[in-house]
Amino acid sequence: MQIVEKNEGTKIDYNLRGTKLSFADGEITLNLARYQRDDEVIKDIMVDSDGYLTTGRGRYYVAQVEIPAREYDEEVITETVEENGEEVEREVVNRTPKPLNTDDVVLYLFSIDGITIY
């Protein structure tokens, strides 16, 4: 995982185990593979007005996770099908998703100085 510090100061604790990224000793855990789609996905980790970690909306950014678009292994297969009483060959592409490569995930960290997190 690539780490980018967006500003100076203390950053939130995080831990990556397999494809699970957790913050603040497990207060929030994201299974990055579960969020991966055909397009890049951005998940915001924030602190709400009560000092609790949340994803999406909050008062302060503590981290942002950039999950790369899903990649596929592709295999072209020729199959014979019957169309209008005749056998016709056609090519079909089988796409198998590759596992998430966490080396391609980018974690942006923001300073948490002055922010109370419960």
CNS distance restraints for C-alpha pairs under 8 A (distance, minus, plus):
assign (resid   1 and name CA) (resid 102 and name CA) 5.42 0.50 0.50
assign (resid   1 and name CA) (resid 103 and name CA) 4.32 0.50 0.50
assign (resid   1 and name CA) (resid 104 and name CA) 6.09 0.50 0.50
assign (resid   1 and name CA) (resid 105 and name CA) 5.09 0.50 0.50
assign (resid   1 and name CA) (resid 106 and name CA) 5.84 0.50 0.50
assign (resid   1 and name CA) (resid 107 and name CA) 7.01 0.50 0.50
assign (resid   2 and name CA) (resid 103 and name CA) 6.60 0.50 0.50
assign (resid   2 and name CA) (resid 104 and name CA) 7.02 0.50 0.50
assign (resid   2 and name CA) (resid 105 and name CA) 6.22 0.50 0.50
assign (resid   2 and name CA) (resid 106 and name CA) 4.71 0.50 0.50
assign (resid   2 and name CA) (resid 107 and name CA) 6.09 0.50 0.50
assign (resid   3 and name CA) (resid 106 and name CA) 5.99 0.50 0.50
assign (resid   3 and name CA) (resid 107 and name CA) 4.96 0.50 0.50
assign (resid   3 and name CA) (resid 108 and name CA) 6.05 0.50 0.50
assign (resid   3 and name CA) (resid 109 and name CA) 7.40 0.50 0.50
assign (resid   4 and name CA) (resid 106 and name CA) 7.31 0.50 0.50
assign (resid   4 and name CA) (resid 107 and name CA) 6.17 0.50 0.50
assign (resid   4 and name CA) (resid 108 and name CA) 4.76 0.50 0.50
assign (resid   4 and name CA) (resid 109 and name CA) 6.22 0.50 0.50
assign (resid   5 and name CA) (resid 108 and name CA) 5.83 0.50 0.50
assign (resid   5 and name CA) (resid 109 and name CA) 4.88 0.50 0.50
assign (resid   5 and name CA) (resid 110 and name CA) 6.32 0.50 0.50
assign (resid   6 and name CA) (resid 108 and name CA) 6.43 0.50 0.50
assign (resid   6 and name CA) (resid 109 and name CA) 5.89 0.50 0.50
assign (resid   6 and name CA) (resid 110 and name CA) 5.46 0.50 0.50
assign (resid   6 and name CA) (resid 111 and name CA) 7.78 0.50 0.50
assign (resid   7 and name CA) (resid 109 and name CA) 7.87 0.50 0.50
assign (resid   7 and name CA) (resid 110 and name CA) 5.96 0.50 0.50
assign (resid   7 and name CA) (resid 111 and name CA) 6.20 0.50 0.50
assign (resid   8 and name CA) (resid 110 and name CA) 7.89 0.50 0.50
assign (resid   8 and name CA) (resid 111 and name CA) 6.27 0.50 0.50
assign (resid   9 and name CA) (resid 110 and name CA) 7.90 0.50 0.50
assign (resid   9 and name CA) (resid 111 and name CA) 4.91 0.50 0.50
assign (resid   9 and name CA) (resid 112 and name CA) 7.05 0.50 0.50
assign (resid   9 and name CA) (resid 113 and name CA) 6.22 0.50 0.50
assign (resid  10 and name CA) (resid 111 and name CA) 5.27 0.50 0.50
assign (resid  10 and name CA) (resid 112 and name CA) 5.73 0.50 0.50
assign (resid  10 and name CA) (resid 113 and name CA) 5.80 0.50 0.50
assign (resid  11 and name CA) (resid  62 and name CA) 7.36 0.50 0.50
assign (resid  11 and name CA) (resid 109 and name CA) 6.30 0.50 0.50
assign (resid  11 and name CA) (resid 110 and name CA) 6.14 0.50 0.50
assign (resid  11 and name CA) (resid 111 and name CA) 5.08 0.50 0.50
assign (resid  11 and name CA) (resid 112 and name CA) 5.61 0.50 0.50
assign (resid  11 and name CA) (resid 113 and name CA) 7.83 0.50 0.50
assign (resid  12 and name CA) (resid  23 and name CA) 6.94 0.50 0.50
assign (resid  12 and name CA) (resid  24 and name CA) 6.48 0.50 0.50
assign (resid  12 and name CA) (resid  62 and name CA) 6.65 0.50 0.50
assign (resid  12 and name CA) (resid  63 and name CA) 7.84 0.50 0.50
assign (resid  12 and name CA) (resid 109 and name CA) 7.46 0.50 0.50
assign (resid  12 and name CA) (resid 110 and name CA) 7.94 0.50 0.50
assign (resid  12 and name CA) (resid 111 and name CA) 7.67 0.50 0.50
assign (resid  12 and name CA) (resid 112 and name CA) 6.59 0.50 0.50
assign (resid  13 and name CA) (resid  23 and name CA) 5.76 0.50 0.50
assign (resid  13 and name CA) (resid  24 and name CA) 5.24 0.50 0.50
assign (resid  13 and name CA) (resid  25 and name CA) 7.13 0.50 0.50
assign (resid  14 and name CA) (resid  21 and name CA) 7.00 0.50 0.50
assign (resid  14 and name CA) (resid  22 and name CA) 5.51 0.50 0.50
assign (resid  14 and name CA) (resid  23 and name CA) 4.37 0.50 0.50
assign (resid  14 and name CA) (resid  24 and name CA) 6.22 0.50 0.50
assign (resid  14 and name CA) (resid  25 and name CA) 7.21 0.50 0.50
assign (resid  15 and name CA) (resid  21 and name CA) 5.71 0.50 0.50
assign (resid  15 and name CA) (resid  22 and name CA) 5.28 0.50 0.50
assign (resid  15 and name CA) (resid  23 and name CA) 6.56 0.50 0.50
assign (resid  15 and name CA) (resid  25 and name CA) 7.91 0.50 0.50
assign (resid  16 and name CA) (resid  20 and name CA) 5.72 0.50 0.50
assign (resid  16 and name CA) (resid  21 and name CA) 4.48 0.50 0.50
assign (resid  16 and name CA) (resid  22 and name CA) 6.49 0.50 0.50
assign (resid  17 and name CA) (resid  21 and name CA) 6.52 0.50 0.50
assign (resid  18 and name CA) (resid 102 and name CA) 7.95 0.50 0.50
assign (resid  19 and name CA) (resid  31 and name CA) 5.72 0.50 0.50
assign (resid  19 and name CA) (resid  32 and name CA) 5.41 0.50 0.50
assign (resid  19 and name CA) (resid  33 and name CA) 6.00 0.50 0.50
assign (resid  19 and name CA) (resid 100 and name CA) 7.48 0.50 0.50
assign (resid  19 and name CA) (resid 102 and name CA) 6.66 0.50 0.50
assign (resid  20 and name CA) (resid  29 and name CA) 6.49 0.50 0.50
assign (resid  20 and name CA) (resid  30 and name CA) 5.54 0.50 0.50
assign (resid  20 and name CA) (resid  31 and name CA) 4.38 0.50 0.50
assign (resid  20 and name CA) (resid  32 and name CA) 5.96 0.50 0.50
assign (resid  20 and name CA) (resid  33 and name CA) 7.96 0.50 0.50
assign (resid  21 and name CA) (resid  29 and name CA) 5.52 0.50 0.50
assign (resid  21 and name CA) (resid  30 and name CA) 5.21 0.50 0.50
assign (resid  21 and name CA) (resid  31 and name CA) 6.43 0.50 0.50
assign (resid  21 and name CA) (resid  32 and name CA) 6.95 0.50 0.50
assign (resid  22 and name CA) (resid  26 and name CA) 5.09 0.50 0.50
assign (resid  22 and name CA) (resid  27 and name CA) 7.16 0.50 0.50
assign (resid  22 and name CA) (resid  28 and name CA) 5.59 0.50 0.50
assign (resid  22 and name CA) (resid  29 and name CA) 4.04 0.50 0.50
assign (resid  22 and name CA) (resid  30 and name CA) 6.25 0.50 0.50
assign (resid  23 and name CA) (resid  27 and name CA) 5.96 0.50 0.50
assign (resid  23 and name CA) (resid  28 and name CA) 5.46 0.50 0.50
assign (resid  23 and name CA) (resid  29 and name CA) 6.41 0.50 0.50
assign (resid  24 and name CA) (resid  28 and name CA) 7.18 0.50 0.50
assign (resid  27 and name CA) (resid  53 and name CA) 7.22 0.50 0.50
assign (resid  28 and name CA) (resid  53 and name CA) 6.95 0.50 0.50
assign (resid  28 and name CA) (resid  54 and name CA) 7.46 0.50 0.50
assign (resid  31 and name CA) (resid  35 and name CA) 6.93 0.50 0.50
assign (resid  32 and name CA) (resid  36 and name CA) 6.42 0.50 0.50
assign (resid  32 and name CA) (resid  67 and name CA) 6.99 0.50 0.50
assign (resid  32 and name CA) (resid 100 and name CA) 7.89 0.50 0.50
assign (resid  33 and name CA) (resid  99 and name CA) 7.57 0.50 0.50
assign (resid  33 and name CA) (resid 100 and name CA) 5.78 0.50 0.50
assign (resid  35 and name CA) (resid  41 and name CA) 7.18 0.50 0.50
assign (resid  35 and name CA) (resid  67 and name CA) 7.66 0.50 0.50
assign (resid  36 and name CA) (resid  40 and name CA) 7.36 0.50 0.50
assign (resid  36 and name CA) (resid  41 and name CA) 6.61 0.50 0.50
assign (resid  36 and name CA) (resid  67 and name CA) 6.30 0.50 0.50
assign (resid  36 and name CA) (resid  68 and name CA) 7.01 0.50 0.50
assign (resid  36 and name CA) (resid  69 and name CA) 6.41 0.50 0.50
assign (resid  36 and name CA) (resid  70 and name CA) 6.07 0.50 0.50
assign (resid  36 and name CA) (resid 100 and name CA) 7.65 0.50 0.50
assign (resid  37 and name CA) (resid  41 and name CA) 6.98 0.50 0.50
assign (resid  37 and name CA) (resid  69 and name CA) 5.72 0.50 0.50
assign (resid  37 and name CA) (resid  70 and name CA) 5.51 0.50 0.50
assign (resid  38 and name CA) (resid  69 and name CA) 4.97 0.50 0.50
assign (resid  38 and name CA) (resid  70 and name CA) 4.96 0.50 0.50
assign (resid  38 and name CA) (resid  71 and name CA) 7.58 0.50 0.50
assign (resid  39 and name CA) (resid  68 and name CA) 7.17 0.50 0.50
assign (resid  39 and name CA) (resid  69 and name CA) 4.44 0.50 0.50
assign (resid  39 and name CA) (resid  70 and name CA) 6.93 0.50 0.50
assign (resid  40 and name CA) (resid  66 and name CA) 7.03 0.50 0.50
assign (resid  40 and name CA) (resid  67 and name CA) 5.71 0.50 0.50
assign (resid  40 and name CA) (resid  68 and name CA) 4.67 0.50 0.50
assign (resid  40 and name CA) (resid  69 and name CA) 4.33 0.50 0.50
assign (resid  40 and name CA) (resid  70 and name CA) 7.82 0.50 0.50
assign (resid  41 and name CA) (resid  66 and name CA) 5.94 0.50 0.50
assign (resid  41 and name CA) (resid  67 and name CA) 5.07 0.50 0.50
assign (resid  41 and name CA) (resid  68 and name CA) 6.61 0.50 0.50
assign (resid  41 and name CA) (resid  69 and name CA) 7.18 0.50 0.50
assign (resid  42 and name CA) (resid  64 and name CA) 6.89 0.50 0.50
assign (resid  42 and name CA) (resid  65 and name CA) 5.60 0.50 0.50
assign (resid  42 and name CA) (resid  66 and name CA) 4.68 0.50 0.50
assign (resid  42 and name CA) (resid  67 and name CA) 6.21 0.50 0.50
assign (resid  43 and name CA) (resid  55 and name CA) 6.93 0.50 0.50
assign (resid  43 and name CA) (resid  56 and name CA) 6.96 0.50 0.50
assign (resid  43 and name CA) (resid  64 and name CA) 5.73 0.50 0.50
assign (resid  43 and name CA) (resid  65 and name CA) 5.10 0.50 0.50
assign (resid  43 and name CA) (resid  66 and name CA) 6.67 0.50 0.50
assign (resid  43 and name CA) (resid  67 and name CA) 7.99 0.50 0.50
assign (resid  44 and name CA) (resid  55 and name CA) 5.48 0.50 0.50
assign (resid  44 and name CA) (resid  56 and name CA) 5.29 0.50 0.50
assign (resid  44 and name CA) (resid  57 and name CA) 7.87 0.50 0.50
assign (resid  44 and name CA) (resid  61 and name CA) 7.24 0.50 0.50
assign (resid  44 and name CA) (resid  63 and name CA) 6.23 0.50 0.50
assign (resid  44 and name CA) (resid  64 and name CA) 4.56 0.50 0.50
assign (resid  44 and name CA) (resid  65 and name CA) 6.46 0.50 0.50
assign (resid  45 and name CA) (resid  53 and name CA) 6.88 0.50 0.50
assign (resid  45 and name CA) (resid  54 and name CA) 5.89 0.50 0.50
assign (resid  45 and name CA) (resid  55 and name CA) 4.74 0.50 0.50
assign (resid  45 and name CA) (resid  56 and name CA) 6.58 0.50 0.50
assign (resid  45 and name CA) (resid  61 and name CA) 6.25 0.50 0.50
assign (resid  45 and name CA) (resid  62 and name CA) 5.83 0.50 0.50
assign (resid  45 and name CA) (resid  63 and name CA) 5.02 0.50 0.50
assign (resid  45 and name CA) (resid  64 and name CA) 5.81 0.50 0.50
assign (resid  45 and name CA) (resid  65 and name CA) 7.86 0.50 0.50
assign (resid  46 and name CA) (resid  53 and name CA) 5.62 0.50 0.50
assign (resid  46 and name CA) (resid  54 and name CA) 5.29 0.50 0.50
assign (resid  46 and name CA) (resid  55 and name CA) 5.96 0.50 0.50
assign (resid  46 and name CA) (resid  56 and name CA) 6.94 0.50 0.50
assign (resid  46 and name CA) (resid  57 and name CA) 6.81 0.50 0.50
assign (resid  46 and name CA) (resid  58 and name CA) 5.16 0.50 0.50
assign (resid  46 and name CA) (resid  59 and name CA) 6.71 0.50 0.50
assign (resid  46 and name CA) (resid  60 and name CA) 5.37 0.50 0.50
assign (resid  46 and name CA) (resid  61 and name CA) 4.49 0.50 0.50
assign (resid  46 and name CA) (resid  62 and name CA) 5.34 0.50 0.50
assign (resid  46 and name CA) (resid  63 and name CA) 6.86 0.50 0.50
assign (resid  47 and name CA) (resid  51 and name CA) 5.55 0.50 0.50
assign (resid  47 and name CA) (resid  52 and name CA) 5.31 0.50 0.50
assign (resid  47 and name CA) (resid  53 and name CA) 4.53 0.50 0.50
assign (resid  47 and name CA) (resid  54 and name CA) 5.94 0.50 0.50
assign (resid  47 and name CA) (resid  58 and name CA) 5.33 0.50 0.50
assign (resid  47 and name CA) (resid  59 and name CA) 5.75 0.50 0.50
assign (resid  47 and name CA) (resid  60 and name CA) 5.20 0.50 0.50
assign (resid  47 and name CA) (resid  61 and name CA) 6.56 0.50 0.50
assign (resid  47 and name CA) (resid  62 and name CA) 6.99 0.50 0.50
assign (resid  47 and name CA) (resid 117 and name CA) 6.95 0.50 0.50
assign (resid  48 and name CA) (resid  52 and name CA) 5.50 0.50 0.50
assign (resid  48 and name CA) (resid  53 and name CA) 6.41 0.50 0.50
assign (resid  48 and name CA) (resid  54 and name CA) 6.66 0.50 0.50
assign (resid  48 and name CA) (resid  57 and name CA) 7.43 0.50 0.50
assign (resid  48 and name CA) (resid  58 and name CA) 4.22 0.50 0.50
assign (resid  48 and name CA) (resid  59 and name CA) 4.94 0.50 0.50
assign (resid  48 and name CA) (resid  60 and name CA) 6.86 0.50 0.50
assign (resid  49 and name CA) (resid  58 and name CA) 6.93 0.50 0.50
assign (resid  49 and name CA) (resid  59 and name CA) 5.81 0.50 0.50
assign (resid  51 and name CA) (resid 115 and name CA) 7.56 0.50 0.50
assign (resid  51 and name CA) (resid 116 and name CA) 5.50 0.50 0.50
assign (resid  51 and name CA) (resid 117 and name CA) 4.67 0.50 0.50
assign (resid  51 and name CA) (resid 118 and name CA) 5.67 0.50 0.50
assign (resid  52 and name CA) (resid 117 and name CA) 5.73 0.50 0.50
assign (resid  52 and name CA) (resid 118 and name CA) 5.44 0.50 0.50
assign (resid  53 and name CA) (resid 117 and name CA) 7.03 0.50 0.50
assign (resid  53 and name CA) (resid 118 and name CA) 7.63 0.50 0.50
assign (resid  54 and name CA) (resid  58 and name CA) 6.72 0.50 0.50
assign (resid  61 and name CA) (resid 110 and name CA) 6.45 0.50 0.50
assign (resid  62 and name CA) (resid 109 and name CA) 6.02 0.50 0.50
assign (resid  62 and name CA) (resid 110 and name CA) 4.85 0.50 0.50
assign (resid  62 and name CA) (resid 111 and name CA) 6.57 0.50 0.50
assign (resid  62 and name CA) (resid 112 and name CA) 6.29 0.50 0.50
assign (resid  63 and name CA) (resid 107 and name CA) 6.88 0.50 0.50
assign (resid  63 and name CA) (resid 108 and name CA) 5.38 0.50 0.50
assign (resid  63 and name CA) (resid 109 and name CA) 4.51 0.50 0.50
assign (resid  63 and name CA) (resid 110 and name CA) 5.75 0.50 0.50
assign (resid  64 and name CA) (resid 107 and name CA) 5.90 0.50 0.50
assign (resid  64 and name CA) (resid 108 and name CA) 5.00 0.50 0.50
assign (resid  64 and name CA) (resid 109 and name CA) 6.67 0.50 0.50
assign (resid  65 and name CA) (resid 105 and name CA) 7.21 0.50 0.50
assign (resid  65 and name CA) (resid 106 and name CA) 5.91 0.50 0.50
assign (resid  65 and name CA) (resid 107 and name CA) 4.73 0.50 0.50
assign (resid  65 and name CA) (resid 108 and name CA) 6.32 0.50 0.50
assign (resid  66 and name CA) (resid 105 and name CA) 5.77 0.50 0.50
assign (resid  66 and name CA) (resid 106 and name CA) 5.03 0.50 0.50
assign (resid  66 and name CA) (resid 107 and name CA) 6.39 0.50 0.50
assign (resid  67 and name CA) (resid 104 and name CA) 7.54 0.50 0.50
assign (resid  67 and name CA) (resid 105 and name CA) 5.13 0.50 0.50
assign (resid  67 and name CA) (resid 106 and name CA) 6.87 0.50 0.50
assign (resid  68 and name CA) (resid 104 and name CA) 6.47 0.50 0.50
assign (resid  68 and name CA) (resid 105 and name CA) 6.19 0.50 0.50
assign (resid  70 and name CA) (resid  97 and name CA) 6.86 0.50 0.50
assign (resid  70 and name CA) (resid  98 and name CA) 7.18 0.50 0.50
assign (resid  70 and name CA) (resid 100 and name CA) 7.19 0.50 0.50
assign (resid  71 and name CA) (resid  97 and name CA) 5.98 0.50 0.50
assign (resid  71 and name CA) (resid  98 and name CA) 5.65 0.50 0.50
assign (resid  72 and name CA) (resid  95 and name CA) 5.87 0.50 0.50
assign (resid  72 and name CA) (resid  96 and name CA) 5.36 0.50 0.50
assign (resid  72 and name CA) (resid  97 and name CA) 4.36 0.50 0.50
assign (resid  72 and name CA) (resid  98 and name CA) 5.25 0.50 0.50
assign (resid  73 and name CA) (resid  95 and name CA) 5.74 0.50 0.50
assign (resid  73 and name CA) (resid  96 and name CA) 5.21 0.50 0.50
assign (resid  73 and name CA) (resid  97 and name CA) 6.30 0.50 0.50
assign (resid  73 and name CA) (resid  98 and name CA) 6.46 0.50 0.50
assign (resid  74 and name CA) (resid  93 and name CA) 6.36 0.50 0.50
assign (resid  74 and name CA) (resid  94 and name CA) 5.65 0.50 0.50
assign (resid  74 and name CA) (resid  95 and name CA) 4.67 0.50 0.50
assign (resid  74 and name CA) (resid  96 and name CA) 6.48 0.50 0.50
assign (resid  75 and name CA) (resid  93 and name CA) 5.58 0.50 0.50
assign (resid  75 and name CA) (resid  94 and name CA) 5.21 0.50 0.50
assign (resid  75 and name CA) (resid  95 and name CA) 6.67 0.50 0.50
assign (resid  76 and name CA) (resid  91 and name CA) 6.38 0.50 0.50
assign (resid  76 and name CA) (resid  92 and name CA) 5.67 0.50 0.50
assign (resid  76 and name CA) (resid  93 and name CA) 4.49 0.50 0.50
assign (resid  76 and name CA) (resid  94 and name CA) 6.34 0.50 0.50
assign (resid  77 and name CA) (resid  91 and name CA) 5.56 0.50 0.50
assign (resid  77 and name CA) (resid  92 and name CA) 5.22 0.50 0.50
assign (resid  77 and name CA) (resid  93 and name CA) 6.18 0.50 0.50
assign (resid  77 and name CA) (resid  94 and name CA) 7.28 0.50 0.50
assign (resid  78 and name CA) (resid  89 and name CA) 6.45 0.50 0.50
assign (resid  78 and name CA) (resid  90 and name CA) 5.56 0.50 0.50
assign (resid  78 and name CA) (resid  91 and name CA) 4.43 0.50 0.50
assign (resid  78 and name CA) (resid  92 and name CA) 6.22 0.50 0.50
assign (resid  79 and name CA) (resid  89 and name CA) 5.55 0.50 0.50
assign (resid  79 and name CA) (resid  90 and name CA) 5.59 0.50 0.50
assign (resid  79 and name CA) (resid  91 and name CA) 6.32 0.50 0.50
assign (resid  79 and name CA) (resid  92 and name CA) 7.26 0.50 0.50
assign (resid  80 and name CA) (resid  87 and name CA) 6.29 0.50 0.50
assign (resid  80 and name CA) (resid  88 and name CA) 5.50 0.50 0.50
assign (resid  80 and name CA) (resid  89 and name CA) 4.37 0.50 0.50
assign (resid  80 and name CA) (resid  90 and name CA) 6.41 0.50 0.50
assign (resid  81 and name CA) (resid  87 and name CA) 5.54 0.50 0.50
assign (resid  81 and name CA) (resid  88 and name CA) 5.37 0.50 0.50
assign (resid  81 and name CA) (resid  89 and name CA) 6.29 0.50 0.50
assign (resid  81 and name CA) (resid  90 and name CA) 7.55 0.50 0.50
assign (resid  82 and name CA) (resid  86 and name CA) 5.33 0.50 0.50
assign (resid  82 and name CA) (resid  87 and name CA) 4.43 0.50 0.50
assign (resid  82 and name CA) (resid  88 and name CA) 5.95 0.50 0.50
assign (resid  83 and name CA) (resid  87 and name CA) 6.29 0.50 0.50
assign (resid  83 and name CA) (resid  88 and name CA) 6.61 0.50 0.50
assign (resid 101 and name CA) (resid 105 and name CA) 7.45 0.50 0.50
